[in-house]
Every structure is written in C-alpha cells, then in structure tokens.
Amino acid sequence: MKMPQDPLSTVRRTIWTERAIEDFLALPLIHEFVYRSPQFLDGSVQKEVADYLVYHGNTSIFLSLKCQENPSDRTGEKLAAWARKAAQKAASQLRGALRTGMAKPIKPIWCEHPRRGRVEFPNGLPRIDYAIALVEVLERVDLEPVADRLPLNFQGTSIAYFSVNDFLNLVLNLRSTTDLLAYLNFRSSLPPSELRIIGAEESLYEYYLLEGAPSRGPTSRAEAQHLVNLQPKRLMEIIEEKIKNNRYSELIEGVANALAERLPNYDIGIPKYLLENFDPPHSRVNYLKMQEFLAELRIGERIQLGQAFESVITELRQVPKGLLFKAMLLNSRPDWVFLFASSKGFDRVEVLQCKEILVSGAMGHYNRNCFAVIDRDSEGLEVKMGMLNSPPTQSELELGQQLFGKLKVISKNFLLGM
C-alpha cells in the first residue's frame, strides 16, 4: 500500500521556510499586515518586490530572506563565505525594492494574501521605515569583509542585517512593529563594523532589557556582554517576568486574529438595528480598522490590556450567570477608553445589546473613543470600536455616570471600574 505523501515534503526547503516565517511573523504582528512576496510589473514582466512587507498605519518594514536548502552542509569559513554572498543578494534586493517604491511614475504593487485575498497598493509602496536582510546561519558570521557591498543606508532608509533565528527571536519577544523599530533604532548607534555581524544578537537584546529599552546602544557587543555578565540574577528576573507577561500580550493578539473570520451565520436571529453595526457580508473595512488599531499597540500596552481582559474572564468563572466589565485608561492613548467585559449565561442578542449600551456609556462618561471587547461564554468575542464624533448627549452622560461613575484607581497608568 502506497502511503500518502505530505504536500510539504515536495516543496523546496527555501519555499517552505518562506511560508513558515510568514506564519511566525503573523502571530504577534497580526497576519492581515504581513505581506509575503508583494509583486509589481516591470514592463510586461511580473517581479517580486521583496520577500515580505510588514505594513500598517504609519509603520512599514521590508524583509529580504536568504535561506539554505541544507543548513548542515556548511560550517566555519564555508558558511561565512555563503552568508556574505547571501547578504549581498539580500541587500541588492532591498535596494531594488526601495527604488521600486520610490519610482516615478508610481508602479502599482499587489500581494496575494492568504486571508485578505488580493491586496493592491495602487499608489505604490509606503515610506519604508527599515529594510532588513535575513540570512540563515546558526553561527556568528562577520560580514565586514564585504562591507563595501553591504550598505547600512539607501536613499534615507536604514538597512539592517540579521540571522533568521535572531530576528525571529526579536519578533517573538518584542511582538509589535513599533517595539521592533525602537530596538532597531537603539541598535543603529553601534559602530558600522558591529552592524555587519550576524548570528550574535543575544548580548545586545539582553543589554536592551537590562537598560530598560534605551534609545542608544552600547559601543560594542563586548561592552553589552560585559554589562550582562555583571547582572545575571537581575537579567533572569526580567526574563522570567517578561515570559509571564507575554501571555497577556498574546490574549490581545488573539482578539486581533479572531477578527479575521466572521462567525458562521452571524446574522441568524439578530435584529436589524443590531445588524446595522456590522460590516456588509463581503466587506472587512471596519474589521481591518479594529485589527490595525490592535496591531499598533506596543507590547506594554498589550500586557496591561490583556491583564484587564483576563481578570474579568477569571472573576466571572465563580458565578453561574452574569456580566462583568472593566474600563481602562492608558496614558499613552489619551483619546481612548478600553472596555473589557465577560458574559455568562446570556444569549448573543442580549450580549450585543449590552455591548452597545456599555460603549455608549463609556464614551459619554470619559468623553473619548471606546474600544470594547466582550468574551461571550468563552465561545466567541464581540468587538466594537466606537468613535466619538460629537459631544456626548445628556442621556449618554447620565448613562455613563450610572455605569462608570465609581472608579477605583489601581495604578498611575490606568483606571479600573467595575
């Protein structure tokens, strides 16, 4: 009997790796804003702009990936020689991508996205914040011998060089594009020779943690390693705390990813006046706005919001039926109030009705926009982004006072109301 073949086993390793990295980036950075293999037309020839574009809001990062078909084939100087050639190819692709993005007349660009379908950029690429060359090595490799072919800047855009493993670890730990760019800017103050070393990022990242995300980096990896060696206990405590807190960030990222798919038969039994709050069946405009808003949150914000969301879910487990909600204000988001709720034992229409009442009351009481998430019996999420387009009415003010009038301050960063 012939065994069925795994489809992935017939795919070249480099192609499989490109897809796997897309999925990896998509978890914390939100899949809707990770574009693999954006394309453009050069005359009548279709070409790839770069391997990946991460883009949302005012943030954009280009990535060029160079992998090995068999990583075990090369070590030592053989690996270094391959890595230097691969880095040059990646840098060349990035420069070409940046030229394409700046081309006049504008060259339309598109991407076939696994969740969004065909996404078009008719006005060409946005301004790129950073271009990153990724080379698959598991050893430290010095790229300085070919420095003249590895620019650190091209037409105003910084270019960074990383091993694939180091970069994915950074994404896993930093989680948002804003935090990733902050790290890249911190790192950019290193001497040029240090910026052309790949596969040796650990000491720089640990320095970054110990110094509390400083705006400027050390003068060398040796200096970073010296500081790290002086504080092993404190570093371990920071890492353990970060691992513990990452699950709260993942909870908010889970909300963003849950917005990718509409509930089957979402409109069954829902009154027309409530259905008016949803996008039309084949539209994702407001869903994408909500996903983009969550994608732009920094890891510290995600952690605080995730803690609030988990707390209402956990507290409601103690009762057979109820609805618990909390409001949070972040100093870093002065125009927004965040509302997290958990319901148990109510049907979906009742939950949707409560959502509209709570959002209206929160916007009235805080005089801010409102982002609301309700966990419905641990079976689904109801999410709404309410925009305050006019001053609250008297009835909204009264409703807000009734629902949110008694607040308990739990930190200088946010307020908690029950």
NUPALUM-347394 format. One record per residue (C-alpha): x, y, z. Coordinates in nm, 4 decimals, decimal comma. Each point is the difference from the previous one (the first is absolute). Last residue first. Layout:
BEGIN
<<X Y Z>>
...
END
This chain:
BEGIN
<<-1,6444 4,7568 3,7872>>
<<0,2389 0,2814 -0,0771>>
<<0,3771 -0,0193 -0,0290>>
<<0,2211 0,2926 -0,0813>>
<<0,3299 -0,0055 -0,1856>>
<<0,3601 0,1097 -0,0025>>
<<0,0330 0,1574 0,3430>>
<<-0,1235 -0,3241 0,1478>>
<<-0,3092 -0,1585 0,1572>>
<<-0,2353 0,2991 0,0111>>
<<-0,3487 -0,1245 0,0885>>
<<-0,2824 0,1534 -0,1912>>
<<-0,3594 0,0607 0,1000>>
<<-0,1853 0,1967 -0,2691>>
<<0,0462 -0,2618 -0,2712>>
<<-0,3445 -0,1515 -0,0609>>
<<-0,2362 0,2612 0,1479>>
<<0,2247 0,2908 -0,0891>>
<<0,0325 -0,1282 -0,3545>>
<<-0,3765 -0,0349 -0,0362>>
<<-0,0480 0,3552 0,1253>>
<<0,2617 0,1337 -0,2405>>
<<-0,1525 -0,1979 -0,2862>>
<<-0,3465 0,1406 0,0822>>
<<0,1391 0,3541 0,0064>>
<<0,1616 -0,0487 -0,3397>>
<<0,3718 -0,0583 -0,0381>>
<<0,1927 0,2515 -0,2149>>
<<0,0322 -0,1035 -0,3673>>
<<0,1978 -0,2517 -0,2041>>
<<0,0934 -0,2294 0,2878>>
<<0,1045 -0,3150 -0,1857>>
<<-0,1048 -0,3414 0,1309>>
<<0,2172 -0,2981 -0,0858>>
<<-0,1977 -0,3152 0,0715>>
<<0,0875 -0,3619 0,0712>>
<<-0,2166 -0,2997 0,0907>>
<<0,2046 -0,3104 0,0687>>
<<-0,0932 -0,3669 -0,0115>>
<<-0,0580 -0,3176 0,1960>>
<<0,1577 0,0891 0,3373>>
<<-0,3549 0,0788 0,1169>>
<<0,0115 0,3184 -0,2101>>
<<0,3280 0,1855 0,0530>>
<<-0,0724 0,3673 -0,0603>>
<<0,2519 0,2405 -0,1533>>
<<-0,0490 0,3772 -0,0167>>
<<0,2085 0,2804 -0,1507>>
<<-0,1503 0,3357 0,0932>>
<<0,0639 0,3530 -0,1290>>
<<0,0108 0,2564 0,2770>>
<<-0,2290 0,2258 0,2062>>
<<0,0611 -0,2256 0,3014>>
<<-0,3605 -0,0264 0,1154>>
<<-0,1722 0,0295 -0,3368>>
<<0,2424 -0,2271 -0,1830>>
<<-0,0303 -0,2586 0,2782>>
<<-0,3805 0,0205 0,0054>>
<<-0,0328 -0,0470 -0,3761>>
<<0,2459 -0,2895 0,0070>>
<<-0,1828 -0,1658 0,2896>>
<<-0,3440 0,0366 -0,1573>>
<<0,1132 -0,1294 -0,3397>>
<<0,1778 -0,2976 0,1587>>
<<-0,2988 -0,0807 0,2191>>
<<-0,2216 -0,0311 -0,3077>>
<<0,2575 -0,2254 -0,1659>>
<<0,0109 -0,2180 0,3126>>
<<-0,3796 -0,0259 0,0112>>
<<-0,0094 -0,0969 -0,3673>>
<<0,2703 -0,2633 0,0600>>
<<-0,1876 -0,1825 0,2743>>
<<0,0969 0,0555 0,3615>>
<<0,1334 -0,2680 0,2371>>
<<0,3457 0,1463 0,0561>>
<<0,1344 0,3309 -0,1196>>
<<0,3494 0,1464 0,0205>>
<<0,0899 0,3643 -0,0519>>
<<0,2941 0,2163 -0,0951>>
<<-0,0327 0,3712 -0,0787>>
<<0,2924 0,2099 -0,1124>>
<<-0,0348 0,3793 0,0141>>
<<0,1768 0,1902 -0,2733>>
<<0,1198 0,3472 -0,0920>>
<<0,2812 0,0080 0,2580>>
<<0,1673 -0,3176 -0,1328>>
<<0,3449 -0,0032 0,1698>>
<<-0,1523 0,0946 0,3337>>
<<-0,2168 -0,3096 -0,0236>>
<<-0,3569 0,0060 0,1305>>
<<-0,1731 -0,3258 0,0888>>
<<-0,3626 -0,0961 0,0413>>
<<-0,1145 -0,3242 0,1575>>
<<-0,2994 -0,2223 -0,0627>>
<<-0,1730 -0,2975 0,1592>>
<<-0,3119 -0,1665 -0,1368>>
<<-0,1802 -0,2735 0,1881>>
<<-0,1006 -0,3621 0,0353>>
<<0,1249 -0,3063 0,1922>>
<<0,2604 0,1988 0,2018>>
<<0,3692 -0,0682 0,0811>>
<<0,1078 -0,0106 -0,3633>>
<<-0,0893 0,3686 -0,0257>>
<<0,3145 0,1025 0,1882>>
<<0,2294 -0,1793 -0,2453>>
<<-0,1530 0,1565 -0,3125>>
<<-0,0013 0,3457 0,1580>>
<<0,3649 -0,0383 0,1056>>
<<0,1155 -0,1347 -0,3361>>
<<-0,1174 0,3152 -0,1762>>
<<0,1682 0,2314 0,2501>>
<<0,3292 -0,1894 -0,0205>>
<<-0,0188 0,0021 -0,3795>>
<<-0,0409 0,3766 0,0000>>
<<0,3103 0,0468 0,2143>>
<<0,2021 -0,2472 -0,2074>>
<<-0,1134 0,1433 -0,3316>>
<<0,1001 0,3485 0,1108>>
<<0,3476 -0,1187 0,0994>>
<<0,0322 -0,1874 -0,3308>>
<<-0,0800 0,3051 -0,2079>>
<<-0,3445 0,0400 -0,1538>>
<<0,0111 0,0600 -0,3761>>
<<-0,1241 -0,3501 -0,0802>>
<<-0,3089 0,0592 0,2161>>
<<-0,1015 0,3087 -0,1999>>
<<0,0759 -0,1813 -0,3246>>
<<-0,2251 -0,2881 0,0981>>
<<-0,2831 0,2402 0,0843>>
<<0,0401 0,1851 -0,3288>>
<<0,0159 -0,3319 -0,1848>>
<<-0,3307 -0,1074 0,1552>>
<<-0,1489 0,3341 -0,0981>>
<<0,0847 -0,0465 -0,3681>>
<<-0,0596 -0,3750 -0,0250>>
<<-0,2813 -0,0013 -0,2578>>
<<-0,1611 -0,3066 -0,1545>>
<<-0,2917 -0,0391 0,2425>>
<<-0,0559 0,3745 0,0635>>
<<0,1959 0,1284 0,3021>>
<<-0,1832 -0,0335 0,3304>>
<<-0,1666 0,2735 0,2090>>
<<-0,3091 -0,0070 -0,2244>>
<<-0,0505 -0,3598 0,1134>>
<<-0,1055 0,1356 0,3409>>
<<-0,2892 0,2043 -0,1411>>
<<-0,0974 -0,2940 -0,2235>>
<<-0,0508 -0,2379 0,2911>>
<<0,2388 -0,2990 0,0222>>
<<-0,1626 -0,3446 -0,0267>>
<<0,2484 -0,1272 -0,2591>>
<<0,2377 0,2806 -0,1000>>
<<0,3298 -0,1705 0,0922>>
<<-0,0931 -0,3077 -0,2005>>
<<0,3646 -0,1097 0,0250>>
<<0,1884 0,2461 0,2212>>
<<0,2129 0,2453 -0,1987>>
<<0,3651 -0,0845 -0,0410>>
<<0,3050 0,2250 0,0374>>
<<-0,1318 0,1610 0,3187>>
<<0,1255 -0,3000 0,1979>>
<<0,3550 0,1020 -0,0955>>
<<-0,0358 0,3375 0,1688>>
<<-0,1574 -0,1531 0,3118>>
<<0,2790 -0,2574 0,0141>>
<<0,2540 0,2824 -0,0133>>
<<-0,1668 0,1379 0,3128>>
<<0,0358 -0,3361 0,1764>>
<<0,3554 -0,0398 -0,1294>>
<<0,0971 0,3227 0,1761>>
<<-0,1363 -0,1441 0,3232>>
<<0,1949 -0,3223 -0,0611>>
<<0,3157 0,2069 -0,0396>>
<<-0,0202 0,1077 0,3627>>
<<0,1375 -0,3214 0,1506>>
<<0,2798 -0,0203 -0,2552>>
<<0,0876 0,3633 0,0708>>
<<0,0105 -0,0555 0,3741>>
<<0,2322 -0,2986 -0,0482>>
<<0,2234 0,2032 -0,2310>>
<<0,0212 0,2902 0,2451>>
<<0,0788 -0,2321 0,2919>>
<<0,2683 -0,1780 -0,2032>>
<<0,1590 0,3328 -0,0906>>
<<0,0048 0,1063 0,3644>>
<<0,1742 -0,3220 0,0995>>
<<0,2583 0,0145 -0,2797>>
<<0,0981 0,3641 0,0613>>
<<0,3746 0,0488 -0,0608>>
<<0,0124 -0,2378 -0,2975>>
<<-0,2652 0,2069 -0,1804>>
<<0,2073 0,3157 0,0388>>
<<0,3075 -0,1731 -0,1437>>
<<-0,2054 -0,1515 -0,2849>>
<<-0,1198 0,3448 -0,1052>>
<<0,3540 0,1360 0,0059>>
<<0,1206 -0,2926 -0,2109>>
<<-0,2909 0,0490 -0,2401>>
<<0,1322 0,3494 -0,0639>>
<<-0,0479 0,3695 0,0772>>
<<-0,3232 -0,0674 0,1878>>
<<-0,3421 0,0883 -0,1454>>
<<-0,1969 0,3212 -0,0002>>
<<-0,3706 0,0600 0,0659>>
<<0,0028 -0,2182 0,3102>>
<<-0,2528 -0,2862 0,0337>>
<<0,0206 -0,0443 0,3795>>
<<0,3754 -0,0307 0,0383>>
<<-0,0163 -0,3656 0,0987>>
<<-0,2351 -0,0937 -0,2847>>
<<0,2042 0,1773 -0,2671>>
<<0,3209 -0,1535 0,1381>>
<<-0,1695 -0,3408 -0,0340>>
<<-0,0856 0,0822 -0,3630>>
<<0,3553 0,1080 -0,0761>>
<<0,1490 -0,3094 0,1688>>
<<-0,2277 -0,2338 -0,1964>>
<<0,0591 0,1424 -0,3471>>
<<0,2958 -0,2099 -0,1153>>
<<-0,1106 -0,1722 -0,3214>>
<<0,0814 0,2956 -0,2217>>
<<0,2827 0,2537 0,0138>>
<<-0,0202 0,2893 -0,2445>>
<<-0,1458 0,2434 0,2507>>
<<0,3060 -0,0471 0,2206>>
<<0,2285 0,1255 -0,2782>>
<<-0,2251 0,3030 -0,0496>>
<<0,0453 0,1126 0,3652>>
<<-0,3158 -0,0480 0,2108>>
<<-0,2535 0,2863 0,0023>>
<<-0,2311 -0,2044 -0,2265>>
<<-0,0825 -0,2431 0,2817>>
<<-0,2244 0,2436 0,1832>>
<<-0,1748 0,0860 -0,3278>>
<<-0,0528 -0,3693 -0,0739>>
<<-0,1361 -0,0539 0,3501>>
<<-0,2489 0,2853 -0,0356>>
<<-0,0985 -0,1378 -0,3421>>
<<-0,0798 -0,3372 0,1570>>
<<-0,2020 0,1669 0,2737>>
<<-0,2074 0,1830 -0,2616>>
<<-0,0347 -0,3155 -0,2110>>
<<-0,1443 -0,1820 0,3003>>
<<0,0982 -0,3313 0,1647>>
<<0,3327 0,0977 0,1639>>
<<0,0742 -0,3528 0,1216>>
<<-0,1162 -0,2150 -0,2916>>
<<0,1052 0,2623 -0,2536>>
<<0,3481 0,0136 0,1535>>
<<0,0222 -0,3804 -0,0003>>
<<-0,0981 0,0027 -0,3679>>
<<0,2820 0,2441 -0,0719>>
<<0,2622 -0,2063 0,1805>>
<<-0,0989 -0,3229 -0,1756>>
<<-0,0030 0,1554 -0,3464>>
<<0,3478 0,1459 0,0483>>
<<-0,0096 0,3740 -0,0160>>
<<0,1166 0,2915 -0,2170>>
<<-0,1503 0,3494 0,0228>>
<<-0,0706 0,2585 -0,2714>>
<<-0,1005 0,3569 0,0839>>
<<-0,2074 0,1939 -0,2533>>
<<0,1189 0,3465 -0,1087>>
<<0,0894 -0,0842 -0,3581>>
<<0,1665 -0,3245 0,1062>>
<<0,1546 -0,0417 0,3423>>
<<0,2151 -0,2633 0,1669>>
<<0,1554 -0,1036 -0,3305>>
<<0,1314 -0,3542 -0,0486>>
<<0,2177 -0,0058 -0,3133>>
<<0,2828 0,2117 0,1463>>
<<-0,0249 -0,2038 0,3201>>
<<0,1051 -0,3234 -0,1731>>
<<0,2661 -0,0970 0,2575>>
<<-0,2309 0,1478 0,2708>>
<<-0,2559 -0,2806 -0,0255>>
<<0,1192 -0,1724 0,3182>>
<<-0,1932 -0,3208 0,0632>>
<<-0,1090 -0,1348 0,3390>>
<<-0,1446 -0,3467 -0,0437>>
<<-0,3510 -0,1292 -0,0651>>
<<-0,0292 0,1596 -0,3426>>
<<-0,3004 0,0779 -0,2185>>
<<0,0379 0,3541 -0,1316>>
<<-0,2626 0,2712 0,0505>>
<<0,0537 0,3426 -0,1557>>
<<-0,2176 0,2681 0,1577>>
<<-0,1302 0,3253 -0,1462>>
<<-0,1318 0,2544 0,2478>>
<<-0,2587 0,2772 0,0150>>
<<-0,1203 -0,0442 -0,3595>>
<<-0,2112 0,2848 -0,1370>>
<<-0,3103 -0,1588 -0,1455>>
<<0,0197 -0,2065 -0,3159>>
<<-0,1731 0,0824 -0,3247>>
<<-0,3142 0,2081 -0,0367>>
<<-0,2083 -0,2928 -0,1215>>
<<0,1018 -0,2152 0,2976>>
<<-0,2234 -0,3004 -0,0583>>
<<-0,0966 -0,2854 0,2295>>
<<-0,1164 -0,3178 -0,1767>>
<<-0,1531 -0,2394 0,2508>>
<<-0,0273 0,1210 0,3575>>
<<0,0770 -0,3235 0,1842>>
<<0,2728 -0,1681 -0,2079>>
<<0,1154 0,3337 -0,1517>>
<<0,0748 0,0203 -0,3719>>
<<0,2032 0,3211 -0,0063>>
<<-0,0146 0,3082 -0,2191>>
<<0,2159 0,2879 -0,1191>>
<<-0,0818 0,2884 -0,2343>>
<<0,3133 0,1702 -0,1387>>
<<-0,0049 0,3756 0,0574>>
<<0,1406 0,2119 -0,2810>>
<<0,2439 0,0534 0,1566>>
<<0,1616 -0,2771 0,2020>>
<<0,0398 0,0409 0,3756>>
<<-0,1440 -0,3413 0,0870>>
<<0,1862 -0,1630 -0,2871>>
<<0,3278 0,1593 0,1117>>
<<-0,0630 -0,1297 0,3515>>
<<-0,0640 -0,3496 -0,1333>>
<<0,3167 0,0101 -0,2113>>
<<0,2012 0,1070 0,3028>>
<<-0,1558 -0,2830 0,1987>>
<<0,0767 -0,2552 -0,2713>>
<<0,3638 0,1126 -0,0140>>
<<0,0294 -0,0225 0,3783>>
<<-0,1387 -0,3551 -0,0098>>
<<0,2431 -0,1012 -0,2750>>
<<0,2914 0,1505 0,1942>>
<<-0,1127 -0,1783 0,3171>>
<<-0,0115 -0,3308 -0,1905>>
<<0,3559 0,0479 -0,1271>>
<<0,1233 0,0785 0,3493>>
<<-0,1961 -0,2929 0,1451>>
<<0,1475 -0,2458 -0,2505>>
<<0,3551 0,1070 0,0843>>
<<-0,0735 -0,0174 0,3723>>
<<-0,1499 -0,3496 -0,0345>>
<<0,3108 -0,1287 -0,1806>>
<<0,2162 0,1790 0,2563>>
<<-0,1543 -0,1921 0,2885>>
<<-0,2961 -0,2233 -0,0812>>
<<-0,1932 -0,0984 -0,3105>>
<<-0,1971 -0,3050 -0,1099>>
<<-0,2119 -0,0148 0,3173>>
<<-0,2109 0,2948 -0,1202>>
<<-0,1395 -0,1995 -0,2965>>
<<-0,2044 0,2072 -0,2475>>
<<0,1451 0,3118 0,1582>>
<<-0,1999 0,3167 0,0606>>
<<0,0182 0,3610 -0,1191>>
<<-0,2886 0,2251 0,1045>>
<<-0,0586 0,3657 -0,0917>>
<<-0,2217 0,1948 0,2387>>
<<-0,1578 0,3450 -0,0388>>
<<-0,1520 0,1770 0,3004>>
<<-0,2897 0,2470 0,0116>>
<<-0,1663 0,2031 0,2744>>
<<-0,2341 0,2961 -0,0508>>
<<-0,3181 -0,2033 0,0267>>
<<0,0782 -0,3569 -0,0968>>
<<0,2762 -0,1676 -0,1974>>
<<0,2258 -0,3029 0,0272>>
<<0,1345 -0,0662 -0,3500>>
<<0,1602 -0,3338 -0,0699>>
<<0,2130 -0,1738 -0,2630>>
<<0,0640 0,3145 -0,1997>>
<<-0,1379 0,1704 -0,3117>>
<<-0,0594 -0,3221 -0,1933>>
<<-0,0235 0,0389 -0,3745>>
<<-0,2635 -0,0340 -0,2718>>
<<0,1382 0,0770 -0,3457>>
<<-0,2068 0,2081 -0,2447>>
<<0,1817 0,3242 0,0749>>
<<0,1289 -0,0616 0,3484>>
<<-0,3289 -0,1013 0,1598>>
<<-0,0197 -0,0184 0,3783>>
<<-0,0209 -0,2684 0,2692>>
<<-0,0166 -0,0336 0,3791>>
<<0,1586 -0,3305 0,1083>>
<<-0,1423 -0,0519 0,3482>>
<<-0,2105 0,2771 0,1509>>
<<-0,0336 0,0194 0,3785>>
<<-0,2692 0,2522 0,0961>>
<<-0,3036 -0,2303 0,0096>>
<<0,2056 -0,2610 0,1865>>
<<0,0351 0,1961 0,3220>>
<<0,3542 0,0996 0,1145>>
<<-0,0063 -0,2466 0,2922>>
<<-0,1210 -0,3076 -0,1908>>
<<0,0649 0,1112 -0,3582>>
<<0,3781 -0,0011 0,0272>>
<<-0,0001 -0,3753 0,0647>>
<<-0,2484 -0,0725 -0,2798>>
<<0,2094 0,1982 -0,2490>>
<<0,3113 -0,1762 0,1289>>
<<-0,1588 -0,3379 -0,0743>>
<<-0,0926 0,1084 -0,3525>>
<<0,3519 0,1177 -0,0821>>
<<0,1431 -0,3147 0,1591>>
<<-0,2123 -0,2236 -0,2235>>
<<0,1313 0,1824 -0,3065>>
<<0,3626 -0,0367 0,1176>>
<<-0,0548 -0,3664 0,0829>>
<<-0,1237 -0,0831 -0,3483>>
<<-0,3547 -0,1316 0,0065>>
<<-0,0694 -0,3693 -0,0507>>
<<0,0208 -0,0753 0,3729>>
<<-0,2549 0,2731 0,0662>>
<<-0,2687 -0,1974 -0,1816>>
<<0,0485 -0,2941 0,2423>>
<<-0,0141 -0,3104 -0,2139>>
<<-0,2735 -0,2566 0,0393>>
<<0,1365 -0,3496 0,0786>>
<<-0,0034 -0,2546 -0,2839>>
<<-0,1434 -0,3365 0,1007>>
END
